[in-house]
Amino acid sequence: MKKIVLGLAVLVAIVIAVCFTLRSTANSKIEAKIEELKNNGFNVTYNKKDVLLKIEAEGKIEVAYAQKALDYVISLQEQGELKKSLEKAIKLFDKRDIDSALEGLSVDYDFKVNILNKKLDLNLYLTKLSNSLMQELLSNQDNKSTNTLENMLKNREFQVSIDENKNYKIKDINYVMPDGTMTLRGMNGDIKTFNMDLLKLTSKEDNFTFSFEGIKSFYEEKLNQAVDSKLDIAKIEIIDNSIDLNLKNTKISSFSKIVNDLIEGNSKISFDEFNLKQPNELGAATQTSLKNSFIELSFNKVPFKKYEEFMDAYNSLEQDSDKLATKSKEFLDALSKAGIEIFLNGNSKNLNLQNKEWFKELDFKSKFALSKDLSSMKFEGIYDIFETINLDLKIDKESVDNVNKELKLDENNKIVLLDSEDKKFKVFKVELKPDGLYVNNTLSVTKEGLKFPENEIDNSYMYDESGNYETEDDNRVSYNYKLLDKNTLRVEFKYKTALQKINSGGISVSFPQLKDGSKIKAKSSKNFASLDFYKAGDDLYSGMLGKNVKAEYLMVEGFDENWKDVNSEKTFTLDIDVTDFNDFLEINLRGYSSNVEGEYELVPTEKSSQTQDQQSYFVKIADIDLLEEKGKFK
């Protein structure tokens, strides 16, 4: 009996010793990781609990130095294309933007580690956004969505749970906003996958619903720099007052690999059903539907290294035009020598457009080979871009006959296509040959006819000093600038109307980076009756929307309600403190005028501008490169 008791005592002592060793090893690793975090831009608190055969702890991790912390997180990624893409993407952001987005962001954590089987139960809770974002939240106390977000952070509702195999689960989120909701459910995955049962956004005011159901994504990097990615969405639904869009079983896949520094790959998008309901001009509901469709793009022999060098030059914050031109030519030269081929194929069934069936099946296959003279950058004709073009478009025979009947085309004008070998399809063939472009095996355009027109550029269009495409009309609203000293920028804004009669008008200038007029050192105008400032939060009337909107950033408006002389040019000048700006000062510029006959002018127009300001008016981008200007200043 004594021997048994002694044996048990020895066994217990051995177990305790092993457990202590395991605990000491685990504790050492944890403490080393905490020191690593502290040395890489994080503040960390760590509170242990003494539990038999387990290590339990809780604490907080806060981003103290944003750039350092971000660099550390990216360094943890495995070497591969994803890591390279992240590194390049981060370089596009200004340090101030990174600090604003991350500095002060805090995460609470707790975990349990079973010493014997090494099972891990780790929970992370987002409890605080960055200092800058939290300041914005606190300044909008009247906003119900803000209060809801604050409560969600306080209640630790943004939670991620992770196990020892890097499987994770994200707690369901239901974010209530004044005008709607955002719902995310069933989020989970591992190092290669992410799944979500539901992503849904709603807006009561716009009667808007946007939802993705059954999301499954996959990403994997393999040997030979091969990348495989997939995204499946069981159902997509977009509904508002004007459309009802529904897609079923949408699948997006992409695969690429690099062989001898040449990349090849393919991408495919497919869906089982596409349905769109929307009203026509008379208000009656019309439906467009399509079934079992896909489009696939594949390519080969793309010189990967030269492509990367070209994209690095193109995406550089301090873009060097000479370097970009050199890298562009090198990339085009490499493309020319590689003999790249591009294939675009697709298939679709049962197109119903405006309640009429247009075809039962459509299939197309195409192949393009780039010109060997691509690097010359002549681009005088189609042969300077492509060496080969082959396109075969097949439509079921019955549908072609129905289209001819529907369009009421006679024998001389009806669509004539070739017969397929099995006589079930009609075929439309296009082929680029050395002597010209052949359509359905007949020479339709000679080689000479495939040259681009020499005077193709419309002279009514030009580029402004910021590189924006504009019309001659838009030249009437303009600006010039100079640095008075290294920290003071003087900008003069000008506008001249094209109306034959006028009684009022003005210039509106807005600054997306400024909330108020504190950076405006001085203002002056020779011929505007008033020069008014509107800060973030002020009411602004939008004629485009027919209602007031809240200003998001500073707007300065020169206005004259008694403008009589159509030949006068209205101007005003601002002196701006640019001490804190080392790259670009963003400026939106527009002019407007009207007369008692009801005629009005807005410049720029939608024809030449793709950008709208906070009032939804189209604007001329008048950004100023301060880095270049300050570099010139002595």
C-alpha positions as CSV (number, residue, x, y, z in Angstrom):
1,M,0.0,0.0,0.0
2,K,2.8,2.4,0.9
3,K,4.5,1.6,-2.4
4,I,1.2,2.4,-4.3
5,V,0.9,5.7,-2.4
6,L,4.5,6.6,-3.1
7,G,4.1,5.7,-6.8
8,L,1.0,7.9,-7.0
9,A,2.9,10.7,-5.2
10,V,5.8,10.4,-7.7
11,L,3.3,10.4,-10.6
12,V,1.6,13.5,-9.3
13,A,4.9,15.3,-8.8
14,I,5.9,14.4,-12.4
15,V,2.6,15.7,-13.8
16,I,3.0,18.9,-11.8
17,A,6.5,19.3,-13.0
18,V,5.5,18.8,-16.6
19,C,2.6,21.2,-16.3
20,F,4.9,23.8,-14.7
21,T,7.3,23.4,-17.6
22,L,4.6,23.7,-20.2
23,R,3.2,26.7,-18.4
24,S,6.6,28.3,-18.2
25,T,7.2,27.7,-21.9
26,A,3.8,29.1,-22.9
27,N,4.2,32.1,-20.6
28,S,7.6,32.9,-22.1
29,K,6.2,32.8,-25.6
30,I,3.3,35.1,-24.6
31,E,5.6,37.6,-22.8
32,A,8.0,37.6,-25.8
33,K,5.1,38.4,-28.1
34,I,3.9,41.2,-25.9
35,E,7.4,42.7,-26.0
36,E,7.5,42.3,-29.7
37,L,4.2,44.3,-30.0
38,K,5.5,47.0,-27.7
39,N,8.6,47.4,-29.9
40,N,6.5,47.7,-33.0
41,G,4.1,50.6,-32.4
42,F,1.6,49.2,-29.9
43,N,0.8,49.8,-26.2
44,V,-0.1,46.5,-24.5
45,T,-1.6,45.6,-21.1
46,Y,-1.5,42.0,-19.8
47,N,-3.4,40.6,-16.8
48,K,-2.9,36.9,-16.0
49,K,-5.1,34.6,-14.0
50,D,-3.8,31.5,-12.2
51,V,-5.9,28.5,-13.3
52,L,-4.8,24.8,-13.1
53,L,-3.6,23.4,-16.4
54,K,-4.6,26.6,-18.3
55,I,-3.2,30.0,-19.0
56,E,-5.9,32.7,-18.9
57,A,-5.3,36.4,-19.5
58,E,-7.0,39.6,-20.6
59,G,-5.8,43.1,-21.6
60,K,-5.8,45.8,-24.2
61,I,-3.8,46.5,-27.4
62,E,-3.7,50.1,-28.6
63,V,-2.1,51.5,-31.7
64,A,0.4,54.1,-30.4
65,Y,2.5,54.7,-33.6
66,A,0.3,54.1,-36.7
67,Q,2.9,53.7,-39.4
68,K,5.2,51.5,-37.3
69,A,2.2,49.3,-36.3
70,L,1.0,49.0,-39.9
71,D,4.5,48.0,-41.1
72,Y,4.6,45.3,-38.4
73,V,1.2,43.9,-39.3
74,I,2.2,43.7,-43.0
75,S,5.5,42.1,-42.1
76,L,3.6,39.2,-40.5
77,Q,2.0,38.2,-43.8
78,E,3.6,35.4,-45.7
79,Q,5.8,36.3,-48.6
80,G,3.7,36.4,-51.8
81,E,1.6,38.5,-54.2
82,L,-0.9,39.6,-51.5
83,K,1.9,40.9,-49.3
84,K,3.4,42.8,-52.2
85,S,0.0,44.3,-53.1
86,L,-0.5,45.4,-49.5
87,E,2.9,47.1,-49.4
88,K,2.2,48.9,-52.6
89,A,-1.2,50.0,-51.5
90,I,0.1,51.4,-48.3
91,K,2.6,53.6,-50.1
92,L,-0.3,55.4,-51.8
93,F,-1.5,56.8,-48.5
94,D,-0.2,59.9,-46.9
95,K,1.3,59.4,-43.4
96,R,-1.3,61.8,-42.0
97,D,-4.1,59.7,-43.4
98,I,-2.6,56.6,-41.8
99,D,-2.2,58.3,-38.5
100,S,-5.8,59.6,-38.7
101,A,-7.2,56.2,-39.5
102,L,-5.2,54.1,-37.0
103,E,-3.6,56.1,-34.2
104,G,-5.4,55.4,-30.9
105,L,-7.4,52.4,-32.2
106,S,-7.9,50.0,-29.3
107,V,-8.8,46.3,-29.0
108,D,-9.6,44.4,-25.8
109,Y,-8.6,40.8,-25.7
110,D,-9.0,37.7,-23.6
111,F,-7.7,34.2,-24.1
112,K,-7.5,30.7,-22.7
113,V,-4.7,28.2,-23.5
114,N,-5.1,24.6,-22.5
115,I,-1.5,23.5,-21.5
116,L,-2.0,19.8,-22.3
117,N,-3.7,19.9,-25.7
118,K,-2.7,23.5,-26.6
119,K,-6.2,24.5,-27.5
120,L,-6.7,28.2,-27.9
121,D,-9.8,30.3,-27.3
122,L,-8.9,33.9,-28.2
123,N,-11.4,36.8,-28.4
124,L,-10.7,40.3,-29.7
125,Y,-13.1,43.2,-29.2
126,L,-12.9,46.5,-31.0
127,T,-13.6,49.1,-28.3
128,K,-12.3,52.3,-29.7
129,L,-11.7,53.8,-33.2
130,S,-8.7,56.1,-33.9
131,N,-8.5,59.3,-31.9
132,S,-9.4,61.3,-35.0
133,L,-12.5,59.2,-35.8
134,M,-13.6,59.2,-32.2
135,Q,-13.4,63.0,-32.1
136,E,-15.7,63.1,-35.1
137,L,-18.1,60.8,-33.4
138,L,-18.2,62.9,-30.3
139,S,-18.8,66.0,-32.3
140,N,-22.0,64.5,-33.8
141,Q,-23.9,63.7,-30.7
142,D,-27.3,64.5,-32.3
143,N,-26.7,61.7,-34.9
144,K,-28.4,58.5,-33.8
145,S,-26.2,56.3,-35.8
146,T,-23.2,57.8,-34.0
147,N,-24.6,57.1,-30.6
148,T,-25.4,53.5,-31.7
149,L,-21.8,53.1,-32.9
150,E,-20.5,54.4,-29.6
151,N,-22.7,52.0,-27.7
152,M,-21.6,49.1,-29.8
153,L,-18.0,49.9,-29.1
154,K,-18.6,50.2,-25.4
155,N,-20.6,46.9,-25.3
156,R,-17.8,45.1,-27.2
157,E,-20.1,44.0,-30.0
158,F,-17.4,44.0,-32.6
159,Q,-15.9,40.6,-31.7
160,V,-13.6,38.1,-33.4
161,S,-13.0,34.6,-32.0
162,I,-9.9,32.6,-33.1
163,D,-8.8,29.1,-32.3
164,E,-5.4,27.4,-32.4
165,N,-5.8,26.4,-36.1
166,K,-6.5,30.1,-37.1
167,N,-10.1,29.4,-37.7
168,Y,-12.1,32.6,-36.9
169,K,-15.6,33.7,-36.3
170,I,-16.9,37.2,-36.3
171,K,-19.9,38.1,-34.1
172,D,-23.1,39.1,-36.0
173,I,-23.4,42.9,-36.5
174,N,-26.7,44.8,-36.7
175,Y,-25.8,48.6,-37.0
176,V,-28.9,50.8,-36.7
177,M,-28.7,54.2,-38.5
178,P,-31.3,57.0,-38.5
179,D,-32.4,56.1,-42.0
180,G,-31.8,52.4,-42.2
181,T,-29.7,49.4,-41.0
182,M,-26.5,47.5,-41.9
183,T,-26.6,43.7,-41.1
184,L,-23.7,41.3,-41.3
185,R,-24.4,37.6,-40.3
186,G,-22.6,34.3,-40.2
187,M,-19.0,35.5,-40.8
188,N,-16.3,32.9,-40.4
189,G,-13.3,31.5,-42.1
190,D,-9.6,30.5,-41.9
191,I,-6.3,31.6,-43.3
192,K,-7.6,30.9,-46.9
193,T,-11.3,31.5,-46.7
194,F,-14.0,34.0,-45.7
195,N,-17.7,33.2,-45.5
196,M,-20.7,35.3,-44.8
197,D,-24.4,34.3,-44.7
198,L,-25.8,37.8,-45.2
199,L,-24.6,41.4,-45.9
200,K,-27.6,43.7,-46.1
201,L,-27.9,47.5,-46.3
202,T,-31.3,49.3,-46.1
203,S,-32.4,53.0,-46.4
204,K,-36.0,54.0,-45.5
205,E,-35.8,57.4,-47.1
206,D,-34.7,56.1,-50.5
207,N,-36.6,52.8,-50.2
208,F,-33.3,51.1,-50.9
209,T,-32.2,47.5,-50.2
210,F,-28.8,46.0,-51.0
211,S,-28.1,42.5,-50.0
212,F,-25.6,39.7,-50.6
213,E,-26.5,36.2,-49.4
214,G,-24.3,33.1,-49.1
215,I,-20.9,34.7,-49.7
216,K,-18.0,32.3,-49.9
217,S,-14.5,33.4,-50.8
218,F,-11.2,31.6,-51.2
219,Y,-7.6,32.9,-51.8
220,E,-4.4,30.8,-51.9
221,E,-0.9,31.4,-53.1
222,K,0.9,28.3,-54.3
223,L,4.3,27.4,-55.7
224,N,5.6,29.2,-58.8
225,Q,3.9,32.4,-57.7
226,A,0.5,30.9,-58.6
227,V,-2.5,32.6,-57.2
228,D,-6.0,31.0,-57.0
229,S,-9.0,33.0,-55.9
230,K,-12.8,32.4,-55.9
231,L,-15.9,34.3,-54.9
232,D,-19.3,32.8,-54.9
233,I,-22.5,34.7,-54.0
234,A,-25.7,32.7,-53.8
235,K,-28.0,35.7,-54.2
236,I,-27.5,39.5,-55.0
237,E,-30.5,41.8,-54.6
238,I,-30.6,45.6,-55.2
239,I,-34.0,47.3,-54.9
240,D,-35.0,51.0,-54.9
241,N,-37.7,53.2,-56.4
242,S,-36.5,52.7,-59.9
243,I,-35.0,49.2,-60.2
244,D,-35.4,45.6,-58.9
245,L,-32.2,43.7,-59.6
246,N,-31.7,40.0,-58.7
247,L,-28.8,37.7,-59.5
248,K,-28.5,34.0,-58.5
249,N,-25.4,31.9,-58.0
250,T,-22.8,34.5,-59.1
251,K,-19.3,33.0,-59.4
252,I,-16.1,34.9,-59.9
253,S,-12.8,32.9,-60.2
254,S,-9.3,33.9,-61.1
255,F,-6.1,31.9,-61.5
256,S,-2.6,33.1,-62.5
257,K,0.9,31.7,-62.4
258,I,4.4,32.9,-63.4
259,V,6.6,30.8,-65.6
260,N,10.1,32.1,-66.6
261,D,9.0,35.7,-65.5
262,L,6.0,35.5,-67.8
263,I,2.6,35.5,-66.2
264,E,-0.5,33.7,-67.6
265,G,-3.9,33.4,-66.2
266,N,-7.7,33.5,-66.6
267,S,-10.7,35.1,-65.0
268,K,-14.3,34.0,-65.2
269,I,-17.6,35.5,-64.2
270,S,-20.8,33.5,-64.4
271,F,-24.3,33.5,-63.0
272,D,-27.4,31.2,-63.2
273,E,-30.0,33.9,-63.4
274,F,-30.1,37.7,-64.0
275,N,-33.4,39.5,-63.6
276,L,-33.9,43.3,-63.8
277,K,-37.2,45.1,-63.5
278,Q,-37.5,48.8,-64.1
279,P,-40.1,51.3,-65.5
280,N,-39.9,52.5,-69.1
281,E,-40.5,56.1,-70.4
282,L,-44.3,55.6,-69.9
283,G,-43.9,54.3,-66.3
284,A,-44.8,50.7,-67.2
285,A,-42.7,47.9,-65.7
286,T,-40.3,46.2,-68.1
287,Q,-38.2,43.1,-67.4
288,T,-34.8,42.0,-68.6
289,S,-33.6,38.5,-67.9
290,L,-30.7,36.2,-68.8
291,K,-29.9,32.7,-67.7
292,N,-26.8,30.5,-67.4
293,S,-24.3,33.0,-68.7
294,F,-20.5,33.4,-68.4
295,I,-17.7,35.5,-69.7
296,E,-14.0,34.4,-69.5
297,L,-10.8,36.3,-70.1
298,S,-7.5,34.5,-70.4
299,F,-4.0,35.6,-71.4
300,N,-0.4,34.4,-71.6
301,K,3.2,35.6,-71.9
302,V,2.8,38.9,-70.1
303,P,6.2,40.0,-68.9
304,F,5.6,40.2,-65.1
305,K,8.8,42.1,-64.0
306,K,8.4,44.9,-66.6
307,Y,4.7,45.1,-65.7
308,E,5.5,45.5,-62.0
309,E,8.1,48.2,-62.8
310,F,5.6,50.1,-65.0
311,M,2.9,49.9,-62.3
312,D,5.4,51.1,-59.6
313,A,6.2,54.1,-61.7
314,Y,2.6,54.8,-62.5
315,N,1.4,54.5,-58.8
316,S,4.3,56.5,-57.3
317,L,3.2,59.4,-55.1
318,E,6.0,61.5,-56.6
319,Q,5.4,60.5,-60.1
320,D,8.4,61.1,-62.4
321,S,7.1,61.7,-65.9
322,D,10.4,60.8,-67.5
323,K,10.7,57.5,-65.5
324,L,7.0,56.7,-66.3
325,A,7.6,57.2,-70.0
326,T,10.7,55.0,-69.9
327,K,9.0,52.2,-68.0
328,S,6.0,52.4,-70.3
329,K,8.2,52.0,-73.4
330,E,10.1,49.1,-71.7
331,F,6.8,47.4,-70.8
332,L,5.4,47.8,-74.3
333,D,8.7,46.6,-75.8
334,A,8.6,43.5,-73.6
335,L,4.9,42.9,-74.6
336,S,5.9,43.1,-78.3
337,K,8.7,40.6,-77.9
338,A,6.7,38.1,-75.7
339,G,4.1,37.4,-78.3
340,I,1.2,37.8,-75.9
341,E,-2.2,36.4,-76.8
342,I,-5.6,37.3,-75.2
343,F,-8.7,35.2,-75.3
344,L,-12.2,36.4,-74.6
345,N,-15.0,33.9,-74.6
346,G,-18.6,33.8,-73.3
347,N,-21.9,32.1,-73.5
348,S,-25.4,33.2,-72.6
349,K,-28.9,31.8,-72.8
350,N,-32.5,33.1,-73.0
351,L,-32.1,36.9,-73.3
352,N,-35.5,38.5,-72.6
353,L,-35.3,42.3,-73.1
354,Q,-38.3,44.6,-72.6
355,N,-40.6,41.5,-72.3
356,K,-39.4,40.1,-75.6
357,E,-37.1,37.1,-76.1
358,W,-34.1,38.0,-78.4
359,F,-32.2,34.8,-78.4
360,K,-32.2,31.3,-76.9
361,E,-28.4,30.9,-76.9
362,L,-25.4,33.2,-77.8
363,D,-21.8,32.0,-77.8
364,F,-18.7,33.9,-78.7
365,K,-15.0,33.1,-78.9
366,S,-12.3,35.6,-79.7
367,K,-8.5,35.8,-79.9
368,F,-6.3,38.8,-80.0
369,A,-2.5,39.0,-80.6
370,L,-0.7,42.2,-79.9
371,S,1.4,43.9,-82.6
372,K,5.2,43.3,-82.7
373,D,5.6,47.1,-83.2
374,L,3.7,48.0,-80.0
375,S,6.8,49.6,-78.5
376,S,7.0,52.2,-81.3
377,M,3.9,53.8,-79.7
378,K,2.8,55.1,-83.1
379,F,-0.8,54.1,-82.7
380,E,-1.7,55.4,-86.2
381,G,-4.0,52.5,-87.0
382,I,-5.3,49.1,-85.8
383,Y,-2.2,47.3,-87.0
384,D,-0.1,49.3,-84.5
385,I,-2.0,47.7,-81.7
386,F,-3.1,44.2,-82.9
387,E,-1.5,41.7,-85.2
388,T,-4.4,39.3,-85.0
389,I,-8.1,39.6,-84.3
390,N,-10.4,36.6,-84.6
391,L,-14.1,36.7,-83.4
392,D,-16.8,34.1,-83.8
393,L,-20.2,35.0,-82.6
394,K,-22.9,32.3,-82.7
395,I,-26.6,32.8,-82.3
396,D,-29.3,30.1,-82.6
397,K,-30.9,30.1,-86.0
398,E,-34.4,30.5,-84.8
399,S,-33.5,33.7,-82.9
400,V,-31.9,35.3,-85.9
401,D,-35.1,34.7,-87.9
402,N,-37.2,36.2,-85.1
403,V,-35.0,39.3,-84.9
404,N,-35.4,39.9,-88.6
405,K,-39.1,39.6,-88.3
406,E,-39.2,41.8,-85.1
407,L,-37.2,44.6,-86.8
408,K,-39.3,44.1,-90.0
409,L,-36.2,43.9,-92.2
410,D,-36.7,43.1,-95.9
411,E,-34.6,40.7,-97.9
412,N,-32.1,43.5,-98.9
413,N,-31.6,44.7,-95.3
414,K,-32.0,41.7,-93.1
415,I,-29.2,40.4,-91.0
416,V,-27.3,37.8,-93.0
417,L,-24.9,35.4,-91.2
418,L,-23.1,32.2,-92.0
419,D,-24.4,28.7,-91.1
420,S,-22.6,26.7,-88.5
421,E,-21.5,23.2,-89.5
422,D,-24.5,21.6,-87.7
423,K,-26.9,24.2,-89.2
424,K,-28.3,25.0,-85.7
425,F,-26.5,28.3,-85.4
426,K,-25.9,31.4,-87.4
427,V,-22.3,32.7,-87.2
428,F,-20.9,36.2,-87.4
429,K,-17.1,36.0,-88.1
430,V,-14.6,38.8,-87.9
431,E,-10.9,38.3,-88.8
432,L,-8.0,40.7,-89.1
433,K,-5.7,39.7,-92.0
434,P,-2.6,41.3,-93.5
435,D,-4.8,43.1,-96.2
436,G,-7.6,44.2,-94.0
437,L,-10.6,43.3,-91.9
438,Y,-12.8,40.4,-93.1
439,V,-16.5,40.0,-92.0
440,N,-18.1,36.7,-92.7
441,N,-15.1,35.8,-95.0
442,T,-15.5,38.9,-97.1
443,L,-13.0,41.8,-97.1
444,S,-15.0,44.6,-95.6
445,V,-12.3,47.2,-94.6
446,T,-9.0,47.5,-96.4
447,K,-5.7,47.9,-94.5
448,E,-5.6,51.6,-95.5
449,G,-9.1,52.0,-94.1
450,L,-8.1,50.7,-90.7
451,K,-5.8,53.8,-90.0
452,F,-7.1,56.2,-87.4
453,P,-8.3,59.6,-88.7
454,E,-5.5,62.2,-88.3
455,N,-8.0,64.8,-87.1
456,E,-9.9,62.6,-84.7
457,I,-9.4,64.9,-81.8
458,D,-12.2,67.4,-81.3
459,N,-10.6,70.9,-81.0
460,S,-13.3,72.0,-78.7
461,Y,-11.7,69.8,-76.0
462,M,-8.4,70.3,-74.3
463,Y,-6.6,69.7,-71.0
464,D,-6.5,72.3,-68.3
465,E,-3.4,73.1,-66.1
466,S,-4.4,70.3,-63.7
467,G,-4.6,67.7,-66.5
468,N,-8.4,67.5,-66.5
469,Y,-10.3,67.1,-69.8
470,E,-12.4,70.2,-70.5
471,T,-14.4,72.0,-73.2
472,E,-13.7,75.5,-74.5
473,D,-16.8,76.6,-72.5
474,D,-15.2,75.4,-69.3
475,N,-12.2,77.6,-69.9
476,R,-14.3,80.5,-68.7
477,V,-13.9,79.4,-65.1
478,S,-10.2,79.4,-64.3
479,Y,-7.6,80.0,-61.6
480,N,-3.9,80.9,-61.1
481,Y,-1.7,80.8,-58.1
482,K,1.7,81.6,-56.6
483,L,3.5,81.1,-53.3
484,L,4.0,84.3,-51.4
485,D,6.3,82.5,-49.0
486,K,6.9,78.8,-48.3
487,N,3.7,78.6,-46.2
488,T,1.3,81.0,-47.9
489,L,-0.4,80.3,-51.2
490,R,-2.3,83.0,-53.1
491,V,-5.0,81.7,-55.5
492,E,-7.1,83.9,-57.8
493,F,-10.3,82.5,-59.2
494,K,-12.0,83.9,-62.3
495,Y,-15.2,83.5,-64.2
496,K,-16.7,85.1,-67.3
497,T,-20.3,84.3,-68.5
498,A,-21.3,83.3,-72.0
499,L,-24.9,84.5,-71.6
500,Q,-26.0,87.4,-73.8
501,K,-27.8,89.0,-70.9
502,I,-27.1,88.7,-67.2
503,N,-28.4,89.8,-63.9
504,S,-26.6,87.6,-61.3
505,G,-23.8,85.0,-60.9
506,G,-20.8,83.9,-59.0
507,I,-17.9,81.6,-58.3
508,S,-18.0,78.7,-55.8
509,V,-14.8,77.3,-54.5
510,S,-14.7,74.3,-52.0
511,F,-11.9,72.7,-50.1
512,P,-12.4,69.0,-49.2
513,Q,-9.5,69.0,-46.8
514,L,-10.7,72.0,-44.8
515,K,-13.6,72.1,-42.4
516,D,-13.7,75.9,-41.8
517,G,-12.0,79.1,-42.8
518,S,-9.2,79.1,-40.2
519,K,-6.6,78.4,-42.9
520,I,-7.6,81.4,-45.0
521,K,-5.3,84.3,-44.0
522,A,-6.8,86.9,-46.3
523,K,-9.6,87.4,-48.9
524,S,-10.2,90.1,-51.5
525,S,-12.4,90.8,-54.4
526,K,-12.5,93.7,-56.9
527,N,-15.9,93.2,-58.3
528,F,-18.0,90.7,-56.3
529,A,-20.7,92.3,-54.1
530,S,-20.2,89.6,-51.4
531,L,-17.7,87.0,-50.5
532,D,-19.2,84.4,-48.0
533,F,-17.7,81.4,-46.1
534,Y,-19.6,78.2,-45.3
535,K,-18.1,75.8,-42.8
536,A,-18.8,72.1,-42.3
537,G,-22.3,71.7,-40.8
538,D,-23.8,74.8,-42.4
539,D,-26.8,74.5,-44.6
540,L,-26.2,74.7,-48.4
541,Y,-28.9,74.8,-51.0
542,S,-28.5,72.3,-53.9
543,G,-30.4,73.2,-57.1
544,M,-29.4,69.8,-58.4
545,L,-31.2,68.0,-55.6
546,G,-33.8,70.7,-54.9
547,K,-33.1,70.8,-51.2
548,N,-30.7,71.9,-48.5
549,V,-27.7,69.7,-47.7
550,K,-25.2,69.9,-44.8
551,A,-21.8,71.1,-45.8
552,E,-19.1,68.5,-45.3
553,Y,-16.2,70.9,-45.9
554,L,-15.3,74.6,-46.4
555,M,-17.0,76.5,-49.3
556,V,-16.2,80.1,-50.3
557,E,-18.7,81.8,-52.6
558,G,-18.3,85.1,-54.4
559,F,-21.7,86.3,-55.6
560,D,-23.2,89.4,-57.3
561,E,-27.0,89.7,-57.6
562,N,-26.6,92.9,-59.8
563,W,-24.1,91.6,-62.4
564,K,-25.1,93.5,-65.6
565,D,-21.9,93.6,-67.7
566,V,-21.6,90.4,-69.7
567,N,-18.0,91.4,-70.8
568,S,-16.7,91.7,-67.2
569,E,-14.7,88.9,-65.6
570,K,-15.5,88.3,-62.0
571,T,-12.6,87.4,-59.7
572,F,-11.7,86.9,-56.0
573,T,-8.4,86.0,-54.3
574,L,-7.6,83.9,-51.2
575,D,-4.4,83.7,-49.3
576,I,-4.2,80.2,-47.8
577,D,-2.0,78.9,-45.0
578,V,-0.4,75.7,-46.4
579,T,2.0,75.0,-43.6
580,D,0.4,71.6,-42.9
581,F,0.1,70.6,-46.6
582,N,3.1,69.0,-48.2
583,D,1.5,67.2,-51.2
584,F,-1.7,68.5,-52.8
585,L,-4.2,71.1,-51.9
586,E,-7.6,69.9,-53.2
587,I,-9.9,72.5,-54.7
588,N,-13.3,72.2,-56.4
589,L,-14.1,75.2,-58.7
590,R,-17.3,76.1,-60.6
591,G,-19.0,79.2,-62.0
592,Y,-22.7,80.0,-62.6
593,S,-24.8,82.9,-63.9
594,S,-28.4,83.6,-64.9
595,N,-30.8,86.3,-66.3
596,V,-34.4,87.4,-65.8
597,E,-35.4,85.4,-69.0
598,G,-34.7,82.2,-67.1
599,E,-31.5,81.4,-68.9
600,Y,-28.7,80.1,-66.8
601,E,-25.1,78.7,-67.2
602,L,-23.2,76.2,-65.0
603,V,-19.6,75.6,-65.8
604,P,-18.0,73.0,-66.0
605,T,-20.7,70.8,-67.5
606,E,-21.3,67.1,-67.1
607,K,-19.8,66.7,-70.6
608,S,-16.3,67.5,-69.3
609,S,-16.4,66.8,-65.6
610,Q,-16.8,63.5,-63.8
611,T,-16.6,65.0,-60.3
612,Q,-19.4,66.5,-58.2
613,D,-19.1,68.6,-55.1
614,Q,-21.0,68.3,-51.8
615,Q,-24.0,70.1,-53.5
616,S,-23.9,67.6,-56.4
617,Y,-22.8,70.3,-58.9
618,F,-20.1,69.3,-61.5
619,V,-16.8,70.9,-60.7
620,K,-13.5,71.7,-62.3
621,I,-10.6,70.0,-60.3
622,A,-8.2,72.8,-59.4
623,D,-5.8,70.8,-57.2
624,I,-2.4,72.4,-56.6
625,D,0.8,70.4,-56.3
626,L,2.4,72.0,-53.3
627,L,5.3,69.6,-53.2
628,E,6.4,70.9,-56.6
629,E,5.7,74.5,-55.7
630,K,7.5,74.4,-52.4
631,G,10.4,72.7,-54.1
632,K,10.7,75.7,-56.5
633,F,10.4,78.3,-53.7
634,K,13.7,79.9,-52.4
